[in-house]
Structure formats: C-alpha cells, structure tokens
Amino acid sequence: MQRIMVIGAGVMGAGIAQTCAQAGYQVLMTDPDPAALSRAMDQIAAFLAKLESKGQLEQPADKVLARLSIAGDLAGAAGAEMIIEAAPEKLELKREIFAELERLAPAEAILATNTSSIPITTLAQGLARPQRLLGLHFTPPVPLSRLVEVIRHEGTDEEVFQAGLELVRSLGREPLAVRKDVPAFVINRVFAAALSQALELVEQGVASAQEVDMGMRLGYGWTLGPLQTADLVGLDTVLLVMRSFARQGEYKLAGGSALVEEMVRQGRLGRKSGQGFYDYTGAGHKKA
Ligand SMILES: NC(=O)c1ccc[n+]([C@@H]2O[C@H](COP(=O)([O-])OP(=O)(O)OC[C@H]3O[C@@H](n4cnc5c(N)ncnc54)[C@H](O)[C@@H]3O)[C@@H](O)[C@H]2O)c1
C-alpha cells in the first residue's frame, strides 16, 4: 500500500496525514474548507520543523511535506488504496461522505473511519461494500500518540482487518485489535466508566476533583487523572459523547453528566476556555 487519502483536515485529520506522510506514504488530505486545509498545512510544517530541530525526524521535513498534497473535494479517491475519514462527528455527514467515496474509489480500496462514538456497524449499514469498512481510532496528539485502535464490525473482511493492523504497525504505532464493535470501543469505554464514576464522586461531595485525580495518579500511576483528562478533551466534547452513550442505552457511561452539563452552561469547558475542573488562566496553571 502506498497511497492514503485523509478526509477532513481538522485536529485529527491533520495529525493522521502527517503521521502517514512521515511513515513514507503518499497522502492526499481533503477538506471542503480552504482555511482548514491551509491551517492544517501550516500546523504540519511547524510540527515537522520542531521534530527536525530535535533530531526526531528520519527524513528531512521537506521530503515528508513533498509526499503530502491537498484537495477541496473527494475526486482523488479514484487513486487511493486506503481512505481514512476524520470529518466531524455527525452520522449523516459521514454517511454522505462514504456514499460518495464508494462511487469514486476503486472497489478494492479500504475505507476507514476515525469516529469516536458512532458504531462502525451503523456506518456500514448504508454501504454497498460494508466488508471494506473498518474503524481506525487514532488518539490526539496523533503525531506523538503511540496507539491506534483497529475496529472490525461483524461484516469486515478478515483481510481488511489485518491490513488495518498492518497499516498501524507501519506507522510505528501499536495497534489495539477491537474484535467486536461495542460503543466507544476499548480505551474510551474504560476511560468513560472511570470518568463517570469520578464525576459522581465529585457530585456527591465524596471527594474533590483534585483529590480524585491525585488518587488515580498516585494510587494507580495514571499520568493524568480522569478530570484533568476531561479538561484536556474539552467538556463540551465530553458532554456530546456522554449524550451519545445515553442515546445508545449506555447509561453507566453517562453518569455524572448533569455536572458536566452545568459546567458547560457556565462556559467552563476545560483548557480551551481557561476554566474547567482546573484554572488554566494563571501562571503555572494553578488548580481551581
Ligand atoms: N478530537 C479528538 O480528540 C478526537 C479523538 C478521536 C477521534 N475523533 C474523531 O475524529 C473525527 C474528527 O474530529 P476532529 O476533532 O478532527 O474534528 P475537527 O472539527 O477538528 O475537524 C473536522 C474537519 O472536517 C472538515 N469537514 C467538514 N465537512 C467535511 C466533508 N464533507 N468532507 C471532508 N471534511 C469535512 C471540517 O472542515 C474540519 O476541518 C470525529 O469523528 C471525532 O469524533 C476526535
């Protein structure tokens, strides 16, 4: 496999495109928003320059950049062997994109989605070639992260699943093979369970956010506590994901959402707004 197409040039798409280009693939990154494309290219160039200055790039940055091209539409799918979709987390939008990709891409192309909460099975339902679809769930910041979940739905061809695992290894990442399509897959499912318990403990006044996080860092060796991580992800995003769990009947993973809802109502979105469970406005990011 040599040619990869990445759909969406946002937080995740830009990181995926960069990571694939660094690993030697020819990458085409698409986005209907020209500003998103130019922002992504600037970010990638800056990221590569930083890695190069630290001696952490195997090839000169300009060689990596030369493997990366951009487009405003999906026509380039005709030449792609693997297509990784990282468009916004909206089911209808993703359905439209995959329908168009099936029309444009070669029949043997592999289609992958980076969705974090939509079941792969749901996306496969509308497809003419559902056996060519799998989930490739990258985590941010993608160029530094060491893990990618590879998710099969019931109808994914074994060969496609194996190609997904192989792709991840070729990117220098460890694949986590998810053999059944359950909501939130593996790592987000485990994390969401911990987060919802943490939120309920804070809500009930059993311990403060800082104490719960300190407990998980010192007691279980977590690098960040669950509420620190929620601040990092953004509480608006956390709330969308919790609602998605509730819609799927996964109430255990949605516990504590009232607290998140209230914080979002107050504009406390975590790091992105300067306030969340912690205060990020002062020097040294003092705790709230
Ligand atoms: N942000 C995270 O931490 C994270 C982690 C894992 C998975 N994900 C998933 O990755 C996907 C992308 O998330 P993101 O954070 O990069 O979002 P984002 O909003 O940063 O980027 C999405 C990009 O898609 C573009 N887009 C809109 N319509 C499009 C279309 N029709 N075709 C192609 N591109 C289109 C937008 O212009 C935007 O640039 C979502 O499914 C999300 O759930 C996100």
The ligand as a Tripos MOL2 file, in Angstrom:
@<TRIPOS>MOLECULE
LIG
   44    48     1     0     0
SMALL
NO_CHARGES

@<TRIPOS>ATOM
      1 N1        -10.5890   15.4610   18.7100 N.am      1 LIG1
      2 C1        -10.3620   14.3030   19.3050 C.2       1 LIG1
      3 O1         -9.7950   14.2420   20.4140 O.2       1 LIG1
      4 C2        -10.7820   13.0190   18.6220 C.ar      1 LIG1
      5 C3        -10.2040   11.8050   19.0570 C.ar      1 LIG1
      6 C4        -10.5510   10.6160   18.4010 C.ar      1 LIG1
      7 C5        -11.4770   10.6410   17.3620 C.ar      1 LIG1
      8 N2        -12.0370   11.8370   16.9730 N.ar      1 LIG1
      9 C6        -12.9820   11.8150   15.8410 C.3       1 LIG1
     10 O2        -12.3100   12.2690   14.6790 O.3       1 LIG1
     11 C7        -13.2450   12.9270   13.8060 C.3       1 LIG1
     12 C8        -12.7210   14.3390   13.5090 C.3       1 LIG1
     13 O3        -12.5810   15.0350   14.7200 O.3       1 LIG1
     14 P1        -11.7120   16.3730   14.8010 P.3       1 LIG1
     15 O4        -11.5160   16.6270   16.2650 O.co2     1 LIG1
     16 O5        -10.5440   16.3050   13.8880 O.co2     1 LIG1
     17 O6        -12.7610   17.4330   14.2150 O.3       1 LIG1
     18 P2        -12.4620   18.9020   13.6260 P.3       1 LIG1
     19 O7        -13.7420   19.6260   13.7820 O.co2     1 LIG1
     20 O8        -11.2060   19.4460   14.2140 O.co2     1 LIG1
     21 O9        -12.1640   18.6280   12.0620 O.3       1 LIG1
     22 C9        -13.1210   18.1750   11.1490 C.3       1 LIG1
     23 C10       -12.7640   18.7120    9.7670 C.3       1 LIG1
     24 O10       -13.6270   18.1020    8.8220 O.3       1 LIG1
     25 C11       -13.9300   19.0680    7.8430 C.3       1 LIG1
     26 N3        -15.1420   18.7070    7.1150 N.ar      1 LIG1
     27 C12       -16.4060   19.1370    7.2690 C.ar      1 LIG1
     28 N4        -17.1880   18.5700    6.3450 N.ar      1 LIG1
     29 C13       -16.4050   17.7780    5.5770 C.ar      1 LIG1
     30 C14       -16.6270   16.9620    4.4400 C.ar      1 LIG1
     31 N5        -17.8270   16.8330    3.8990 N.pl3     1 LIG1
     32 N6        -15.5730   16.3090    3.9090 N.ar      1 LIG1
     33 C15       -14.3430   16.4160    4.4370 C.ar      1 LIG1
     34 N7        -14.0760   17.1910    5.5160 N.ar      1 LIG1
     35 C16       -15.0960   17.8470    6.0760 C.ar      1 LIG1
     36 C17       -14.0700   20.3700    8.6190 C.3       1 LIG1
     37 O11       -13.9140   21.4830    7.7480 O.3       1 LIG1
     38 C18       -12.9370   20.2340    9.6300 C.3       1 LIG1
     39 O12       -11.7400   20.8030    9.1290 O.3       1 LIG1
     40 C19       -14.5890   12.8840   14.5430 C.3       1 LIG1
     41 O13       -15.2980   11.7690   14.0860 O.3       1 LIG1
     42 C20       -14.1830   12.7180   16.0010 C.3       1 LIG1
     43 O14       -15.1830   12.1130   16.7610 O.3       1 LIG1
     44 C21       -11.6940   13.0200   17.5680 C.ar      1 LIG1
@<TRIPOS>BOND
     1     1     2 1
     2     2     3 2
     3     2     4 1
     4     4     5 ar
     5     4    44 ar
     6     5     6 ar
     7     6     7 ar
     8     7     8 ar
     9     8     9 1
    10     8    44 ar
    11     9    10 1
    12     9    42 1
    13    10    11 1
    14    11    12 1
    15    11    40 1
    16    12    13 1
    17    13    14 1
    18    14    15 2
    19    14    16 1
    20    14    17 1
    21    17    18 1
    22    18    19 2
    23    18    20 1
    24    18    21 1
    25    21    22 1
    26    22    23 1
    27    23    24 1
    28    23    38 1
    29    24    25 1
    30    25    26 1
    31    25    36 1
    32    26    27 ar
    33    26    35 ar
    34    27    28 ar
    35    28    29 ar
    36    29    30 ar
    37    29    35 ar
    38    30    31 1
    39    30    32 ar
    40    32    33 ar
    41    33    34 ar
    42    34    35 ar
    43    36    37 1
    44    36    38 1
    45    38    39 1
    46    40    41 1
    47    40    42 1
    48    42    43 1
@<TRIPOS>SUBSTRUCTURE
     1 LIG1         1 GROUP 0 **** ****
